[in-house]
Amino acid sequence: MPAIAKLSSLSLLAVVMAVGTAASAASPGASTSANCKPSLFSPPAAPGYASTTWPTEHADAWRTHAAPTGLSRGVGRLRLKTATATLPPVPVWGYVGKGDNVYLMGGAPYLLDMYTELMQGAPPSRINALGILSKKYAASMTPYVARINIKTMRVSVLSLPKGTSANYTGGALVHANGYLYTVARSVLYKINPSSFKIVASKLLPLAPDSSGEPNQQTAYNGIVATANGDLILKGWASTGGGDLPPGILLRINPSNLATKAEVVTTSVSSPRMAIVSEGGNEYLYVPNTTESVRFLLEPTAFTVDSAWSTTYLIPNTGVTTASSDVFVGAGVVFANNTDLTATAPMSVFAQGAAAGSQLQSTQAFTSSGAAWNFFMMAADPYKSGVAAMLDQNSGHVSGFSTCAGGKSIEKLWENDSVKASAGVAINYKAGQLYTDDRTCKGKKCKLYLVVLDLRTGRELARTAVAGTKPSMGQIFIGPDAVYYVASDTRDAHGYVTRVTTSRRSAVTG
């Protein structure tokens, strides 16, 4: 195993110097272990996605949360500038559109405020009560998509009022055909970005409950696009579906929203989908409650690849279901414990894409205590082969080497000097990892966007951003800018802060 750099808030400078020296001696993309050599890949072609830096909530079809832009190299020597937009409650996901517009999805807080409450000190014994309160809170709100002009930071809000199922955070996709597609409360919307108006909508089928009736707790989360532009959506039963609740996969024509394929299956759950073209086929990678799974996509069918799928979760061990896959060129990486009822440490997993590939794992964080995170791994399969994961319980961030494009994984570093909560993002061109930090007095916090060196975990720069609570928002990247989403659950407003760089003046140094 490689030596692991643990960045302590008490001895950060000395450790950073040692880690930095070791990293500078290694070639780009190299690991500290001879048994773990990352393979690097070109960004995937995605003809169904708009050619922007962040057309989906996870940056690209492989779900890497990585883009070739963001803040400038040498960020520690530059001044960080911020501009903030105030939004309706609970923004979560960000997207980069064409021209001067970015989009935020929000207003769907079911379950998210539970994570915030636990990060602010609520005991695990309160989880059931918090779930009841969360459902009531979510039912009082209407989901929305907001458009923000990045030059003026002016906000336009489009309500997504249809549907009656669980008000759980959905998703959007900036499509190559020029339209914006969103899903909220089991309704698919087609939106004209120019007029910012809904031009079509479709009520999606609900998963069956244990009695075979439509389950009102069905939640569609996220949208991906096939090579020909078809939309793939996944609905899952957030509660009330029995011990192994079935979900739904849909293939939708983006022009008229007609359904081209539909399957009810127990092989899907809460994790979001990565879509990958391999060997002339298209696959969906998506862990379910206990297994690492992939589906073969066909024009009118979804077929589980049983020869590849394998179990990752052992019951009654204190761990909980996985977060979403990230495809890293020749396999996937993911973490468990996306459910905050976890009582055991978090593990990260890797599995090669070849049939029969074995699942490999390593503990994600040094602590033997419970670790959990609503968000999922970020990875750079394009320049460094490094992946990163966050523990929302401790706030620590760890980095990993993805060996041979995802066939196995090894830990590189852990930064315990930050108290992070938001979904992380990567500028792979500059080798930067964007995370956050907070300092709190009581339940009111001051938030910071923090820039870490992707290969070593050392801090390069930080700046204060808007927001007062641990965030359940995803950091996202636009051209020469980073956007920090402060969800501020249970508050009247959320925020998005645009962060850019400029040269320091002689006066400020």
VENQUICOR-V382291 format. One record per helix or strand. SS is the DSSP state (@ for helix, = for strand). FROM is the first residue (numbers start at 1). TO is the last residue. Records with the same first field share a line. If there is no record, write none. Layout:
SS=FROM-TO, FROM-TO
This chain:
==5-7, 38-38, 49-49, 56-56, 66-67, 78-87, 91-96, 101-106, 109-109, 144-149, 155-159, 168-168, 171-175, 179-184, 187-192, 197-203, 208-208, 214-214, 218-225, 231-237, 247-252, 259-265, 274-278, 281-285, 291-292, 294-298, 301-304, 310-311, 326-327, 331-335, 347-352, 359-363, 378-380, 386-390, 397-403, 408-415, 423-423, 425-427, 432-441, 444-453, 459-465, 474-474, 476-478, 481-486, 494-503
@=12-25, 75-77, 112-119, 124-139
